[in-house]
Amino acid sequence: MRLFAALFPDHGAVRELVRAVRPLRREDAPGVRWTPVAGWHLTLAFYGEVPDELVPELRQRLAAVAAGATALTLRLAGGGRFGDRALWAGVDGDTEPLTVLATAARDTGTALGLLPDERPGYVPHLTVALARRGARTALAPYAERLDAFAGRPWAAGELVLVRSETGPDGSRYSTEASWPLGGGTGG
């Protein structure tokens, strides 16, 4: 199964970002696919296809990562892009401990022989749109318009192992397991 570790923003933070992105979505943007709001998340580590026999060990190790972390105060703010492939909202707040959490989640994948996300360095973000291959839409103007966005702070208190299933309409996500940051019981 295709898995990744993530944090999900609270409903209030999502509503604020929906309002900021709505005017952008109304524009004619050929080749741009806006990501479904229900799946908005902050990826910590992408593991790709994980063999079924490794999932219990991945769960156990991520539970330990979550137990060793603390709840984070984050806020969605600003905008950016990865070239003309992805448009995203930025993240402010406890970004240093967030980066430590992302590194631990990636190290978990490395220890299990999985190939975590190969991007250099961790850039906390929430992807709001993807350009289809060969699309001629420049994402820079959209990122510039998101620069002024600043949402309210929210508490990120749960590490989630997410299953991703791809289909003709994009990816669908479901929770495989979750754990509170700082210990406690999880799913």
C-alpha positions in Angstrom: 0.0 0.0 0.0 1.1 3.6 -0.7 1.7 5.4 2.6 2.9 8.7 4.0 3.2 10.4 7.4 1.4 13.7 7.8 -0.3 16.3 10.0 -3.7 17.6 9.2 -4.7 21.2 9.9 -7.8 21.8 12.0 -11.1 22.8 10.3 -10.8 26.5 11.1 -7.4 26.7 9.4 -8.7 24.8 6.4 -11.8 27.2 6.1 -9.4 30.2 6.2 -7.3 28.8 3.4 -10.3 27.9 1.4 -11.4 31.5 1.5 -7.9 32.6 0.4 -7.7 30.1 -2.5 -11.3 30.6 -3.7 -10.5 33.6 -6.0 -7.5 31.8 -7.5 -9.7 28.7 -8.3 -12.1 30.9 -10.2 -9.5 32.0 -12.7 -8.9 30.2 -15.9 -5.8 28.1 -15.2 -5.4 25.6 -18.0 -3.7 22.4 -16.8 -4.0 23.2 -13.1 -5.7 20.6 -10.8 -6.8 22.1 -7.5 -6.3 19.6 -4.7 -9.4 18.4 -2.9 -9.9 20.4 0.4 -10.8 17.2 2.3 -7.3 15.9 1.7 -5.3 19.0 2.6 -2.3 18.0 4.8 1.3 18.6 5.7 3.4 15.7 4.5 6.2 14.8 6.9 7.6 11.8 5.0 6.4 9.9 1.8 7.1 6.2 2.0 5.7 5.1 -1.4 4.6 1.5 -1.8 5.1 -0.3 1.5 5.0 -4.1 1.6 2.2 -5.4 3.9 4.7 -7.2 6.1 6.5 -3.8 7.0 3.3 -1.9 7.9 3.2 -3.2 11.6 6.9 -2.2 12.1 6.3 1.2 10.4 3.3 1.7 12.7 5.3 0.8 15.8 8.2 3.1 14.9 5.9 6.0 14.1 4.1 5.5 17.4 7.5 6.0 19.1 8.2 9.1 17.0 4.9 10.6 18.0 5.4 9.7 21.7 8.8 11.5 21.6 7.4 14.7 20.0 5.3 17.5 21.5 2.1 19.2 20.2 2.9 22.0 17.8 1.3 25.4 17.3 1.3 26.1 13.6 -0.5 28.4 11.2 -0.9 28.4 7.4 0.7 31.5 6.0 2.1 32.8 2.8 2.4 31.0 -0.4 5.1 29.4 -2.6 5.6 26.9 -5.4 7.9 24.2 -6.5 8.7 25.4 -10.0 5.6 25.3 -12.1 4.5 21.9 -10.8 3.0 22.6 -7.3 1.4 25.6 -5.6 1.4 25.6 -1.8 0.5 27.5 1.3 3.4 28.0 3.7 3.6 27.1 7.4 4.6 29.4 10.3 4.9 28.7 14.1 6.7 25.8 15.6 8.5 25.1 12.4 11.8 24.0 14.0 10.1 21.1 16.0 8.0 20.4 12.9 11.2 19.9 10.9 12.6 17.6 13.7 9.3 15.6 13.5 9.6 15.3 9.7 13.2 14.2 10.0 12.3 11.5 12.5 9.4 10.3 10.2 11.8 10.2 7.3 14.5 8.4 9.3 11.8 5.8 10.2 11.3 5.0 6.5 15.1 4.9 5.9 15.6 2.4 8.8 13.0 0.1 7.2 14.5 0.3 3.8 11.8 2.4 2.3 12.6 5.2 0.0 11.3 8.4 1.7 10.8 11.6 -0.2 14.0 12.6 -1.9 13.5 16.4 -1.9 16.5 18.3 -0.4 15.6 19.6 3.0 12.1 19.8 4.5 9.9 22.7 3.4 6.7 22.8 5.5 3.8 23.3 3.2 0.3 22.4 2.2 -0.2 21.7 -1.5 -3.3 23.5 -3.0 -2.7 22.9 -6.7 -0.7 20.8 -9.1 0.0 21.5 -12.7 -0.4 18.7 -15.1 2.7 17.6 -17.0 3.2 19.8 -20.1 0.8 22.5 -18.7 1.7 26.0 -19.7 0.3 27.7 -16.7 2.8 29.7 -14.6 2.2 29.3 -10.9 4.3 32.3 -9.8 1.4 34.8 -9.9 -0.7 32.5 -7.8 2.1 32.1 -5.2 2.5 35.8 -5.1 -1.2 36.3 -4.4 -1.0 33.8 -1.5 2.0 35.6 0.0 -0.3 37.9 2.0 -2.3 35.1 3.4 -2.0 34.6 7.2 -4.2 32.2 9.0 -4.8 31.8 12.7 -2.7 29.5 14.8 -3.9 25.9 15.4 -2.7 23.0 17.5 -1.2 20.0 15.6 -1.4 17.2 18.1 -1.6 14.1 16.0 0.8 12.2 13.7 -1.2 10.3 11.0 -0.1 7.5 8.8 -2.1 8.0 5.6 -2.9 5.5 2.8 -3.0 7.1 -0.6 -5.0 5.5 -3.5 -4.6 7.0 -6.9 -7.4 7.2 -9.3 -8.6 9.1 -12.4 -9.7 12.0 -10.3 -6.5 12.2 -8.2 -5.5 10.7 -4.9 -7.9 9.6 -2.2 -6.6 9.5 1.4 -7.6 7.4 4.4 -6.1 7.1 7.8 -4.1 3.9 8.3 -3.2 4.8 11.9 -2.7 7.9 14.1 -1.0 8.8 17.4 -1.1 11.8 19.6 2.1 13.8 19.7 3.7 13.5 23.2 2.2 10.0 24.0 -1.2 8.7 24.9 -3.1 6.2 22.9 -3.7 6.2 19.2 -5.2 4.3 16.4 
